[in-house]
Structure formats: C-alpha cells, structure tokens
Amino acid sequence: MPQPSILSMLHGRASLRPHDVAFTFTNYEQDWEGIRESLTWSQLSRRTFNVARELSSHGSVGDRAVILAPQSLDYIAAFLGSMQAGLVAVPLPLPHRGSGHERVSAVLADTSPAVVLTTSAVTQDVAEYIDAARLDIVPKIVEIDSMHLDANGESGSRITDLPSIAYLQYSSGSTRQPTGVMISHGNLQTNFEQLMRSYFAGTTVPSDLTMVSWLPFYHDMGLVLGVCAPILGGFRGELTSPVSFLERPARWIQALARSPHTWSAAPNFAFDLAARKTTDGDLSGLDLGAVLGIISGAERVEAATLHRFVDRFAHFNLRDEMMRPSYGLAEATVFVAAGTWSEAAPAVHFDVVDLGAGRAQRCAPGKGTALVPYRVPPSPTLRIVDDNDIGRECPPGVVGEIWVHGANVSDGYWRKPPEEQTCFGATLAEPSPGTPDGPWLRTGDQGFLYEGELFIVGRIKDLLIIRGRNYYPEDIETTVQQITGGRVAAIAVRAGDTEKLVTIIEIKRRDAAGDEAVQQLARIANEVTAAIATEHGLTVGDLVLVAPGEIPTTTSGKIRRAACAEQHRRDEFTRLDA
C-alpha cells in the first residue's frame, strides 16, 4: 500500500469536504484594507491537477520545477502541481526589482530546471534571471495565472509513482552558495506527525483550527506551516505575504484574533515589531483569548522578547502559555523540539563564563545568560555530542553539538560532493542503551541538557573566540538590544595576532540633528561599551553604528555574520558616527 503523501491527503479532503475553505489569501498590494481570495478543497485539488497537466509536456518525472512568483494562491498551486506532475518542486523567493539575483542564478544553475513557474506580472523579470544564469538548457517559463486553473477534468495528470524527493528546500542564504536540502514525501509526513504530537500532546485538536501565516512560502517554516500543515491536518489556512506584515504588523495580530482557534509562527524579530507597531485601536473589539499557540522559531528564541510580546497584548487576553518556543532546521524538514514558555516557568539563567567553557552552571535570575527550555522530544531522537569529532554523548550540563535521528531527517544535499555532506550519516562512538548508533544529523548547533530539558546556545560556526575564551554572539547581541532595540551583529575580526570584538548596531532614525545627533550617538556608544564590559568582561574593538537595514540578513531574517565580517574588513558599512 503506498505511503500517504501531501497530494493524496489533498485529494482525499477534496472528496470528503469539497466545499470547505482550504486557504484564504489576503492581498494588500492594491487595497490597504486587503482583497481576500479563497479556495475550497475541491478547487485546490482541481487546480493542482490542471497545473500538473500543463507541466507534463514540459518535463519528465524527477525533473525540477522552480517556482519564482509573488506570494499568492497561485504559488501554492504551482508547488502542488509540480509535485503532482512528478517533478521536484523548488520554491524560491522572487528578488525585489533592482536587487541582485545572484542567489536565484546559483539555484537555477544547481537545479537545471525543466520549467520555471511564475505569473504574468513578473515574467519579464524572471526571463532576465534565467538569462543571467547562463544555463546550458534554458527552461520553459510557464505563467500560472494564464492557465485554465479551474477547468474540469484530470485526465493524464495523476502520477502514481511519485519521485521520492518532493521538493528542494534551499538554505536561506547565510553562505554565498545556496544549498538544496532534499525533502521526501516521507520526511514531510513524518515531521508533521512529530510536530503535532509535540504541540498538541494530551489535547484534542479543534476541528476549526486555523493556521495564520505571513511567512514566505520559500522558507522551511513558512512552507510547512502555511502550506503543508493545513493540507496534512485538514486545517484552514489564513495567509498573506511577508511584505504585508512588514507594512503593517497589526495585520498579523488582527488575523489571530478574527479566526477561531488560531495557530501561527514567526521569527524572534517579528514579535518585537508587532508589539511596537500594533496600537490598541488596531485591536478595538478584538480578543486573542482563542489563540492556541504561536511558534517562535527560525532563530534563537529570546525570553525578553516573549515577555514583551505577552505583556503588550495581555489586556487582549493573550496568555503566556500560548507562546511556543521551537527549534528546528531544514535538514530535519523543519521541526525538532518545542517548549512552553510562561511567566511562572520563565527562562533559566546560566553563568556566561561557564557556558563559554562548555559547562552549564545555573545562576541567579537577572544574571548571566537567559536561555529558554525545550522539552526533549520522543521523536525525533535527540542527543548532545562532543564537538571534538569523537562522537561520544555528552553528560547533562555539558555543552556539545545537537544531533538528530529520525525519519524526518533528509537524505542529504542536492548534488553536493561527499565532503559537503558530512553533517548527514554521522554515527555515535558508544551510544547509550536504547540509542541508535546512526545515521545522525549533525545540526551545527550547540546546546546542552539540564534537569531533563534542552537548552540551545547558538551556531558552532558563529562562536566568537577572543583571547582564548568562547563567547556566543547571541548573548552579546541581546545585551546590546536591551539598549538600542534594533538589530545587532556581534562578530570577531582579526587584529594582528589576536581577535577583537566588533559590534554592528542598527540605530533607529531620530529627530535630532547636528551636534545633538552626534551626542546621542556618542551616548549610545558609551552605554553599549559599558554594558558589554559589565555583562561579558569584553572590550569592544570597534563599534559600528548604522542605519536600519544595513546589516546583511538571510531571506528569513537571520543575521549573516560571515557577510558582516567581510563587509567590515572592506570598510563597506556606512557609519552614522563617521
């Protein structure tokens, strides 16, 4: 009997619940109040088959179908239709006009697609991206919105023997060369079951659960939460675009309140933005008491951010236990572990010096580094392993690399040589009783177990080593953000025969000008320098104050620290304090 796939689940729902709404997308581009468009399960199923029928003449089973289109219901149809045709879907971001297209060119070259799906409004831009990639075989450009998406009939569009790879999830761009994670239908189904067991353990999932999301469809969390989970779970999806959220963050909070039993997710920065930019007037007459959960993921979860968010919306009945800090990565499809945060069980504080030395030593609240706890999941299997390539499990309280084992873990990276696949297929030297020796995924993230809970401290590659001591950039960035409130990048750069700390700090525009502005910047610099010295015992080698948007980030909002270091080396930051 064939394994269930997202496609079989879609068509099954279309058969059983044809007239129920599957997705609603609100477009704010032409109307500030938004134009809503909905698709029922039967309509979505029909569009999936019609896209697949069109694509069947442009590629063979296993060929790649790149999606380069604005976020919309057409994007979802392109994603599902590609897989229905037996092609490997490759969801990508559509670059902003005038921005570089190097990442898109790199992915096009890596995937050699048979077809690129887009919409008529951006066809010319997409053609230019394809020309710039200089491919040996030029893919066919197909406009999704020019198809007869709602035509009846499905003849010739049903592929019974789907390729094992459902889609390629490309990295969000923290390195110069994007890397495609091969996600199978089995990976997706398994990970959905794992996350549902974790988030809804001991509870019944309401039949009217609504997934609210503005996250980009090309990012792992946005794709799984906004597109895949509604189909696999039979939930309704209430969707919009990242730009719509950034234009007016209150739209997200309003959507959470207007639908029954909502569930959502966002990276850490979005919670701060929504808390600052949403007014009481925006939520007049609305109530957040029916929100079931909001995932905080995609970057290290900061307890202070969760506190500010809950405190801001508490009088609209947002409860602290609704916040669900989560950890995952694309190589594990998306989900690994989750926790429940509350004021009654807040973050745990650990001594900074001990953490830098690889030990977890608890300290008094308000001191040290505040870390959010996660439950150790029964599935996938998780272990903390030493960082010295020995492959032995670390005892509780010792910092090591997080390793993951389970059917949600990808088989590897698309078309990468073995030397670039070393994070997959790892084995433990002396596995503890009941622990498989492999294959394990080496996540590249550091963490530890303490009193039965998981704590995550940061990326191994981002670790700062200054005067022989280890520092986690997230800790320093959190210290600075408490003063400035904006994005911060902490990096270590070479200075002679040693390393020095450099902080790049985005400063919000202020009304002051002339001497007063200079004094404000000097005051901020003094406060930041003193705070880093006090909290971390470090001297700042260079403090760079820049305008908002200057720090390079990935498409999901993560700081590209390696790019920051290179930009600093070339003296390419435009300093406000120059």
C-alpha positions in Angstrom: 0.0 0.0 0.0 1.5 3.4 -1.0 2.6 5.8 1.7 0.3 8.8 2.2 1.6 12.0 0.6 0.5 15.6 0.8 -1.1 15.1 -2.6 -3.2 12.1 -1.6 -4.3 14.0 1.6 -5.3 16.9 -0.6 -7.4 14.9 -3.0 -8.9 12.9 -0.1 -10.1 16.1 1.5 -11.5 17.4 -1.8 -13.5 14.2 -2.0 -14.8 14.3 1.6 -15.1 18.1 2.2 -15.3 19.6 -1.3 -17.0 22.9 -0.3 -15.0 23.6 2.9 -12.5 26.5 2.5 -8.9 25.3 2.4 -7.0 28.6 2.0 -7.7 32.3 2.1 -5.1 34.7 0.9 -5.4 38.4 1.6 -3.6 40.7 -0.9 -2.8 44.2 0.3 -0.9 45.4 -2.8 -3.9 47.2 -4.4 -6.0 47.8 -1.4 -4.8 48.9 2.1 -7.7 47.0 3.7 -6.9 43.9 1.7 -8.6 41.8 -1.1 -9.4 38.3 0.1 -9.5 35.2 -2.2 -10.4 31.8 -1.0 -10.1 28.2 -2.4 -12.1 25.2 -1.3 -10.6 21.8 -1.1 -12.2 20.8 -4.4 -11.0 23.9 -6.2 -7.4 23.5 -4.9 -7.4 19.8 -6.0 -8.7 20.8 -9.4 -6.0 23.5 -9.8 -3.3 21.1 -8.7 -4.3 18.6 -11.5 -4.6 21.4 -14.1 -1.1 22.7 -13.3 0.2 19.2 -13.5 -1.4 18.6 -16.8 0.2 21.7 -18.2 3.6 20.7 -16.8 3.5 17.2 -18.1 4.5 18.4 -21.6 7.5 20.4 -20.2 9.4 17.8 -18.2 9.7 14.2 -17.1 9.3 12.6 -13.7 12.2 13.8 -11.5 12.9 17.0 -13.4 13.0 20.2 -11.4 10.3 22.9 -11.4 11.5 26.2 -10.0 8.8 28.5 -8.6 9.6 32.2 -8.9 6.4 34.1 -8.2 4.8 36.5 -5.8 3.3 35.0 -2.7 -0.3 34.1 -3.6 -2.7 31.2 -4.0 -1.1 30.7 -7.5 2.2 30.0 -5.7 0.5 27.2 -3.8 -1.0 25.7 -7.0 2.4 25.8 -8.6 4.0 24.0 -5.7 1.4 21.3 -5.5 1.0 21.0 -9.3 4.7 20.5 -9.8 4.7 17.5 -7.4 1.5 16.2 -8.9 3.3 16.1 -12.3 6.1 14.1 -10.8 8.5 17.0 -10.8 10.7 18.1 -7.9 9.4 21.5 -6.7 11.9 24.2 -5.9 10.2 27.1 -4.1 12.3 30.3 -4.3 11.9 34.0 -3.4 11.2 36.4 -6.1 14.0 39.1 -5.9 13.0 42.7 -5.4 13.3 44.8 -8.6 16.7 46.4 -8.6 18.3 43.9 -6.2 20.9 41.3 -7.0 19.8 38.0 -8.4 23.0 36.0 -7.7 21.2 33.6 -5.3 18.5 32.8 -7.9 21.1 32.3 -10.6 23.0 30.0 -8.3 20.0 27.9 -7.6 19.0 27.8 -11.3 22.5 26.6 -12.1 22.3 24.0 -9.3 19.0 22.5 -10.2 19.0 22.8 -14.1 15.2 23.1 -14.1 13.0 21.9 -16.9 10.4 24.6 -16.1 10.1 27.8 -14.2 6.7 28.7 -12.9 5.8 32.4 -12.4 3.0 34.9 -13.0 2.4 37.2 -16.0 3.2 40.3 -13.9 6.8 39.3 -13.4 7.5 37.1 -16.4 10.0 39.7 -17.9 11.9 39.8 -14.6 12.1 36.0 -14.4 13.3 35.8 -18.0 16.2 38.2 -17.1 17.1 36.0 -14.1 17.2 32.9 -16.4 19.4 34.8 -19.0 21.8 35.9 -16.2 22.2 32.3 -15.0 23.5 31.3 -18.5 22.1 27.7 -18.4 23.1 25.1 -20.9 19.4 24.2 -21.4 17.0 27.1 -21.0 13.9 26.1 -19.0 10.4 26.7 -20.2 8.7 29.7 -18.5 5.1 28.9 -17.5 2.7 31.6 -16.3 0.4 30.0 -13.6 -2.2 32.7 -13.9 -2.5 32.2 -17.7 -3.6 28.6 -17.2 -7.2 27.4 -17.1 -6.8 26.5 -13.5 -10.5 25.9 -12.8 -11.2 23.7 -15.9 -12.9 20.4 -15.2 -11.2 17.1 -15.7 -8.0 15.4 -14.5 -7.1 13.1 -17.3 -3.4 12.4 -17.6 -2.4 14.4 -14.6 -2.3 11.8 -11.9 1.2 10.4 -11.3 1.0 7.2 -9.2 4.8 6.6 -8.9 6.0 9.9 -7.4 9.7 10.5 -7.1 11.0 10.1 -3.5 12.1 13.8 -3.4 9.0 16.1 -3.0 10.9 19.4 -3.1 14.2 21.0 -2.6 14.4 23.4 0.4 17.2 25.8 -0.3 19.1 27.4 2.5 18.1 30.9 3.4 21.5 32.2 2.3 23.8 32.5 5.2 26.6 31.3 2.9 27.3 32.6 -0.6 26.3 29.3 -2.3 22.7 28.2 -1.5 22.4 24.6 -0.7 19.3 22.5 -1.5 18.0 20.1 1.1 16.3 17.1 -0.4 12.9 16.7 1.3 11.0 13.5 0.6 7.2 12.9 0.9 8.1 10.6 3.9 10.2 13.3 5.6 7.3 15.8 5.3 4.6 13.3 6.6 6.8 12.2 9.5 7.8 15.6 10.6 4.2 16.8 10.5 3.2 13.9 12.8 6.1 14.7 15.1 5.2 18.4 15.5 1.5 17.7 16.0 2.4 15.2 18.8 4.6 17.8 20.4 2.4 20.8 20.2 -0.9 19.1 21.0 0.2 16.4 23.4 -2.7 15.4 25.6 -5.2 17.7 23.9 -7.7 17.3 21.1 -7.1 19.4 18.0 -10.1 21.6 17.3 -11.9 20.9 14.1 -11.9 24.6 13.3 -8.2 25.1 13.8 -6.9 27.9 11.5 -3.2 28.3 10.5 -2.4 32.0 10.3 0.8 32.8 8.4 2.6 35.7 6.6 5.8 33.7 6.5 7.4 33.3 3.0 6.4 30.1 1.2 10.0 29.5 0.1 11.3 29.3 3.7 11.0 26.0 5.5 8.8 27.2 8.4 6.6 29.2 6.1 6.2 26.4 3.6 5.4 23.7 6.2 3.2 25.9 8.5 1.4 27.9 5.8 1.0 25.4 3.0 1.8 21.8 4.0 0.3 21.6 7.6 -3.2 22.8 6.6 -3.3 20.1 3.9 -1.9 17.3 6.0 -4.0 18.2 9.0 -7.2 19.4 7.2 -7.0 22.8 8.7 -7.9 26.2 7.1 -5.0 28.4 6.1 -5.4 32.2 6.6 -2.5 33.6 4.6 -0.8 36.8 3.5 2.7 37.9 2.4 5.8 39.0 4.4 5.6 42.5 2.8 2.0 42.8 4.1 3.2 42.1 7.6 6.2 44.4 7.4 4.0 47.2 6.1 1.6 46.9 9.0 2.4 44.2 11.7 -1.1 44.7 13.2 -2.5 42.7 10.3 -0.9 39.6 11.8 -2.4 40.2 15.3 -5.8 41.0 13.8 -5.8 37.8 11.8 -5.0 35.8 15.0 -8.0 37.4 16.7 -10.5 37.2 13.9 -10.3 33.4 13.3 -11.3 30.7 15.8 -8.6 28.6 17.4 -5.6 30.1 15.6 -2.1 28.8 15.4 0.8 30.7 13.9 4.6 31.2 13.9 7.2 33.9 13.5 10.9 34.5 14.0 12.1 36.4 17.1 12.3 39.9 15.4 8.6 39.8 14.4 7.3 39.6 18.0 9.1 42.8 18.9 7.9 44.5 15.7 4.3 43.5 16.2 4.4 44.7 19.9 5.8 48.1 18.9 3.7 48.8 15.9 0.3 47.5 16.9 -1.9 50.0 18.6 -4.9 49.4 20.9 -7.0 51.0 18.2 -5.9 48.3 15.7 -7.4 45.6 18.0 -10.5 47.5 19.1 -13.3 45.0 19.7 -11.0 42.0 19.1 -9.9 39.3 21.5 -6.8 37.0 21.5 -8.2 34.5 24.0 -8.9 31.8 21.4 -5.3 31.7 20.2 -4.0 28.2 20.7 -0.3 28.8 20.1 2.3 31.0 18.4 5.6 29.3 17.5 8.8 31.4 18.0 11.5 29.8 15.8 13.9 30.3 12.9 16.4 32.0 15.2 17.4 31.8 18.8 14.4 32.5 21.0 14.9 35.4 23.4 12.9 35.2 26.7 12.8 39.0 26.9 11.1 39.2 23.5 8.4 36.7 24.6 7.9 38.7 27.7 7.4 42.0 25.9 5.0 40.4 23.4 2.8 38.8 26.0 2.9 41.9 28.2 1.9 44.1 25.3 -1.2 42.0 24.4 -2.2 40.7 27.8 -5.2 43.0 28.1 -6.5 41.5 24.9 -6.4 38.1 26.7 -3.2 36.8 25.2 -1.8 34.3 27.7 1.8 33.5 28.2 1.4 29.7 27.7 0.3 30.5 24.1 4.0 31.1 23.3 5.7 28.0 21.9 9.5 28.4 21.5 10.6 25.9 18.9 13.8 24.6 17.4 14.4 23.1 14.1 16.2 23.2 10.8 15.6 22.5 7.1 17.8 19.4 7.2 15.3 17.8 9.6 12.4 19.1 7.3 11.6 21.9 9.9 10.8 20.7 13.4 13.0 19.1 16.1 11.8 20.3 19.6 9.4 22.7 21.3 8.7 24.1 24.7 6.0 26.0 26.5 7.0 29.4 27.9 5.3 31.1 30.8 5.9 33.8 33.4 5.6 31.0 36.0 8.3 29.0 34.3 10.5 31.6 32.6 13.9 31.3 31.1 16.8 29.8 33.1 19.9 31.9 33.7 23.3 30.3 33.2 26.8 31.7 34.1 28.4 33.3 31.0 31.9 32.2 31.8 31.0 28.6 32.4 29.0 28.4 29.2 32.0 29.7 27.3 34.0 26.9 28.8 31.4 24.3 27.8 29.7 23.9 31.2 26.1 24.8 32.3 26.1 26.4 35.7 22.9 27.9 36.8 23.0 31.4 38.3 20.6 33.8 39.9 17.8 35.4 37.8 18.8 38.6 36.2 22.4 37.4 36.0 24.3 35.6 33.2 22.6 34.4 30.0 18.8 33.7 29.9 18.0 30.6 27.9 14.6 29.2 27.1 14.0 25.5 27.9 12.7 22.9 25.4 11.2 19.5 26.0 13.3 16.6 24.8 11.1 15.0 22.1 10.4 11.3 22.0 10.6 11.6 18.2 12.8 12.6 16.6 15.6 11.3 18.8 18.0 13.9 20.0 21.4 13.7 21.7 24.1 16.1 22.7 27.5 15.0 21.4 31.0 16.3 22.0 32.4 18.8 19.5 35.8 17.1 19.0 34.8 14.6 16.3 34.9 11.7 18.8 31.2 11.1 18.5 30.5 10.4 22.2 27.4 11.6 24.0 27.9 14.5 26.5 26.6 14.1 30.0 23.9 16.5 31.3 25.3 20.0 31.9 28.0 19.8 29.2 27.7 21.8 26.0 28.0 19.9 22.8 26.6 19.7 19.3 22.9 18.8 18.9 22.5 15.6 16.9 19.1 14.4 15.5 17.9 10.9 14.3 14.6 10.1 12.7 12.6 9.6 9.5 12.2 13.4 9.3 15.9 13.9 8.5 16.7 14.5 4.9 18.9 12.1 2.9 21.3 15.0 2.1 22.0 18.0 -0.1 21.2 18.1 -3.7 24.2 17.5 -6.0 26.8 18.1 -3.3 30.0 16.1 -3.1 30.6 13.8 -0.1 32.9 16.3 1.6 30.0 18.7 1.7 27.6 16.1 3.1 29.4 15.3 6.3 26.6 16.6 8.6 24.5 13.6 7.4 25.1 10.0 8.3 27.1 10.5 11.4 27.5 7.7 13.9 27.9 7.6 17.7 31.1 6.1 19.1 29.5 4.5 22.2 25.7 5.0 22.1 23.9 4.8 25.4 21.4 2.0 25.9 18.4 2.4 23.6 20.2 4.9 21.4 20.8 4.1 17.7 24.4 4.4 16.5 23.2 6.1 13.3 22.6 7.7 10.9 22.6 11.0 12.8 22.3 14.6 11.5 24.9 16.9 12.9 23.0 20.1 13.2 25.9 22.6 13.7 24.0 24.0 16.7 25.3 23.9 20.3 23.2 23.0 23.3 23.0 21.0 26.5 20.7 19.0 28.6 19.9 20.3 32.1 17.4 18.8 34.6 15.8 16.9 31.7 15.3 19.9 29.4 17.1 21.0 26.2 18.8 24.4 26.0 20.2 25.9 22.8 23.1 28.3 22.9 24.0 29.1 19.2 25.6 28.1 16.0 29.1 26.5 16.2 30.3 28.4 13.2 29.3 31.7 14.8 31.1 31.1 18.0 33.4 34.0 18.9 36.9 33.1 20.3 38.5 36.2 21.8 41.7 35.9 23.9 41.2 32.1 24.1 37.7 32.3 25.5 34.4 31.4 23.9 31.5 33.8 23.6 28.2 33.3 21.9 27.3 36.2 19.6 23.5 35.9 20.6 24.4 36.7 24.2 26.3 39.9 23.3 23.6 40.9 20.8 20.9 40.5 23.4 22.8 42.8 25.8 23.0 45.5 23.1 19.4 45.1 22.0 18.2 45.9 25.5 19.8 49.4 25.0 19.2 50.0 21.3 16.1 47.9 20.5 17.3 47.3 16.9 19.1 44.6 15.0 22.7 43.8 16.2 25.6 41.7 14.8 28.4 40.6 17.1 31.5 39.3 15.2 35.2 38.7 15.9 37.7 40.0 13.5 41.5 39.5 13.2 43.6 42.3 14.7 47.3 41.4 14.4 47.8 38.0 16.2 44.6 38.1 18.2 40.8 38.6 17.7 38.8 41.7 18.6 35.1 42.1 19.2 33.2 44.2 16.7 29.5 45.1 17.1 27.5 46.4 14.2 24.3 48.1 15.6 21.3 49.4 13.6 20.1 52.7 15.1 16.6 53.8 14.5 16.3 57.3 12.9 16.0 60.1 15.5 14.7 63.6 15.1 17.9 65.2 16.4 20.4 66.8 14.0 23.8 68.3 14.1 25.6 68.4 17.4 22.6 66.9 19.2 22.6 63.8 16.9 26.3 63.4 17.5 25.8 63.5 21.2 23.0 60.9 21.0 25.2 58.5 19.1 28.1 59.0 21.5 25.8 58.3 24.4 24.6 55.1 22.8 28.1 54.0 22.1 29.1 54.6 25.7 26.1 52.7 27.1 26.8 49.8 24.8 30.5 49.6 25.6 29.9 49.8 29.3 27.1 47.1 29.2 29.3 44.6 27.2 32.2 45.2 29.6 30.0 44.7 32.6 28.0 41.7 31.3 30.7 39.8 29.4 34.0 41.2 30.5 34.9 42.3 27.0 36.3 45.4 25.4 34.7 46.4 22.2 37.4 46.7 19.5 35.1 48.5 17.1 31.5 49.7 17.5 29.8 50.5 14.2 26.5 52.4 14.2 24.5 52.1 11.0 21.0 52.9 9.7 18.2 50.2 9.8 18.5 47.6 7.1 22.3 47.9 6.8 23.1 44.6 8.5 23.1 41.8 5.9 20.5 39.1 6.7 19.2 35.9 5.1 15.8 35.7 3.4 14.3 34.6 6.8 15.8 37.5 8.7 18.8 35.8 10.3 22.0 37.8 10.6 24.7 36.8 8.1 27.6 37.2 10.5 30.2 36.0 8.0 29.0 38.6 5.5 29.1 41.2 8.3 32.8 40.3 8.9 33.6 40.6 5.2 31.8 43.9 4.9 33.6 45.2 7.9 37.0 44.1 6.6 36.4 46.0 3.4 35.1 49.0 5.4 31.8 49.0 3.4 29.5 49.9 6.3 28.0 53.4 6.1 28.7 54.6 9.6 26.3 57.1 11.2 29.1 58.1 13.6 31.7 58.7 10.9 
